[in-house]
């Protein structure tokens, strides 16, 4: 269990770089469109590099053929699960500190069962109280920002993240549905190549590219600075590759639902790491007492929620 928690917390550390670096790019004047889109362009390069360097050229060809056969589906799920999700996260960084966004992002735990209900799945209601606790903590964190920021900035920083918290599990659930033939209006994709490491990430990343190109054309952002290009590359590496690999490895090592829930609960560490990172690297001010209270409520609710799921 100690090893699993260590792996999970380490992944949370690398995931937290997303919130800190996104905030840094925003404060440096970087446009959110480049913050969002460049990450996935770099992700595509890194994933292609990983498949080629690991001797998985045959698998790469299979995945590209799989994308070509179902390009419409992968464009849909990539746009929702990666495009909408990360565009909203990146946009919010222009208005809220990274630790606030990281805390608000924990509402994806609540959003996931709601998405499942939308697909006709049964979800346990035993953890409803803990869902309320998580949401109350997130609201308190965002309200604490109103002490020093206009209400408009608070809303522009919080609402997009709440929407992103639904987009991410929705995109992932669409992939699950096609693998398990669970939704009549979606194609059935049972190719075993889809179960290989990073297969879904590659296909969804490819599917998100048309969305990013469209956003760039519509928004016409000024050219990114060299520092923004480098920082989005770091986000792609740290969060997209390293953190994802560690998190999936930890979940794979889990032997029962209790260990699985422990690994999932470690992702609350993103909030702490994002806060520490902003204080050290961005000289951000400490949260107010209500901000600290909201963080504590959110993390406690998340841990209790996940524990309740395995009873």
Residue pairs with C-beta under 8 A, 6 or more apart in sequence:
1 259
1 262
3 253
4 250
4 253
4 254
4 259
4 262
4 263
5 262
5 263
5 266
7 246
7 247
7 249
7 250
7 253
7 263
8 246
8 247
8 250
8 262
8 263
8 264
8 265
8 266
8 267
8 269
9 266
9 269
10 246
11 242
11 243
11 244
11 246
11 247
11 250
11 266
11 267
12 243
12 266
12 267
12 268
12 269
12 270
12 273
13 243
13 269
13 273
14 238
14 239
14 242
14 243
14 246
15 239
15 243
15 247
15 267
15 270
16 98
16 102
16 269
16 270
16 271
16 273
16 274
16 277
17 234
17 235
17 238
17 239
17 243
17 277
18 89
18 235
18 238
18 239
19 93
19 98
19 99
19 101
19 102
19 105
19 270
19 274
19 277
20 98
20 274
20 277
20 278
20 281
20 282
21 231
21 232
21 234
21 235
22 35
22 89
22 90
22 93
22 98
22 101
22 235
23 93
23 97
23 98
23 101
23 278
23 282
24 231
24 281
24 282
25 34
25 35
25 93
25 227
25 228
25 231
25 232
26 32
26 35
26 93
26 94
27 282
28 225
28 227
28 228
29 225
30 224
30 225
30 227
30 228
30 231
31 219
31 221
31 222
31 224
32 87
32 90
32 91
32 93
32 94
33 87
33 90
33 215
33 216
33 219
33 221
34 221
34 224
34 228
34 229
34 232
35 90
35 93
35 228
35 232
36 86
36 87
36 89
36 90
36 91
36 212
36 215
37 212
37 215
37 216
38 224
38 228
38 229
38 232
38 233
38 236
39 86
39 232
39 235
39 236
39 240
40 82
40 86
40 205
40 208
40 209
40 212
40 236
41 209
41 212
42 232
42 233
42 236
42 237
42 240
43 201
43 205
43 236
43 240
43 241
44 202
44 205
44 206
44 209
46 236
46 237
46 240
46 241
47 198
47 201
47 202
47 205
47 241
48 60
50 56
50 198
50 241
51 57
51 59
51 60
51 198
51 202
52 60
56 196
59 193
59 196
59 199
60 202
62 191
62 193
63 193
63 199
63 202
63 203
66 189
66 191
66 193
66 194
66 203
67 74
67 203
67 206
67 207
70 178
70 187
70 189
71 207
73 174
73 178
73 186
73 187
73 189
73 207
74 203
74 204
74 206
74 207
75 207
75 210
75 211
76 174
76 207
77 171
77 174
77 175
77 204
77 207
78 171
78 203
78 204
78 205
78 206
78 207
78 208
78 209
78 211
79 207
79 208
79 210
79 211
80 167
80 170
80 171
80 174
81 167
81 168
81 170
81 171
81 172
81 174
81 175
81 204
81 208
82 171
82 204
82 205
82 207
82 208
83 208
83 211
83 212
83 215
84 163
84 164
84 167
84 211
85 164
85 167
85 168
85 171
86 164
87 211
87 215
88 160
88 161
88 163
88 164
88 167
89 101
89 105
89 160
89 161
89 164
91 156
91 160
92 101
92 156
92 157
92 158
92 160
92 161
92 164
93 101
94 156
94 157
95 149
95 153
95 154
95 156
95 157
96 104
96 142
96 145
96 153
96 154
96 156
96 157
96 158
96 161
97 145
97 278
97 284
98 274
98 277
98 278
99 271
99 274
99 275
99 278
99 284
99 287
99 295
100 141
100 142
100 145
100 157
100 158
100 291
101 157
101 161
101 274
102 270
102 271
102 274
102 275
103 137
103 138
103 141
103 271
103 294
103 295
103 298
104 138
104 141
104 142
104 158
104 161
104 162
104 165
105 161
105 164
105 165
105 270
106 134
106 138
106 267
106 268
106 271
106 298
106 299
106 302
107 134
107 135
107 138
107 161
107 162
107 165
108 165
108 166
108 168
108 169
109 131
109 134
109 302
109 305
109 306
110 131
110 134
110 135
110 165
111 165
111 166
111 168
111 169
112 169
113 123
113 124
114 166
115 166
115 169
115 170
115 173
116 123
116 173
117 123
119 173
119 177
119 182
119 183
124 308
124 309
126 308
126 311
127 304
127 305
127 308
127 309
130 301
130 302
130 304
130 305
130 308
131 301
131 305
132 301
133 297
133 298
133 300
133 301
133 304
133 305
134 297
134 298
134 301
134 302
134 305
135 301
136 297
136 301
137 293
137 294
137 295
137 296
137 297
137 298
137 299
137 300
137 301
138 158
138 294
138 298
139 294
140 290
140 291
140 293
140 294
140 297
141 287
141 291
141 294
141 295
141 298
142 154
142 157
142 158
142 294
143 154
143 290
143 294
144 287
144 288
144 290
144 291
144 294
145 153
145 154
145 157
145 291
146 154
147 288
147 290
171 204
174 186
175 200
175 204
176 182
177 183
177 186
178 186
178 187
178 188
178 189
179 189
179 190
179 194
181 188
181 190
193 199
194 200
194 203
197 245
197 248
198 244
201 240
201 244
224 232
247 263
247 267
250 263
250 266
251 260
251 263
251 264
253 259
254 260
254 262
254 263
257 309
257 310
258 310
260 310
261 306
261 307
261 309
261 310
262 306
264 306
265 302
265 303
265 306
265 307
267 302
268 298
268 299
268 302
268 303
271 295
271 298
271 299
272 295
272 299
275 284
275 287
275 295
278 284
279 286
287 294
287 295
